[in-house]
């Protein structure tokens, strides 16, 4: 049970760090690409045919 005294704070700190990185990526607009998907769909560069 002594191990839990170390593991619980470590897991909370690591979860907080992950949350901070997620908030940072949202604030720096890492997930915003409103026109990129539409252009990639119409592009012939990406297709389902295998390379020869």
Helices and strands as residue ranges (DSSP letters): H 2-27, H 36-42
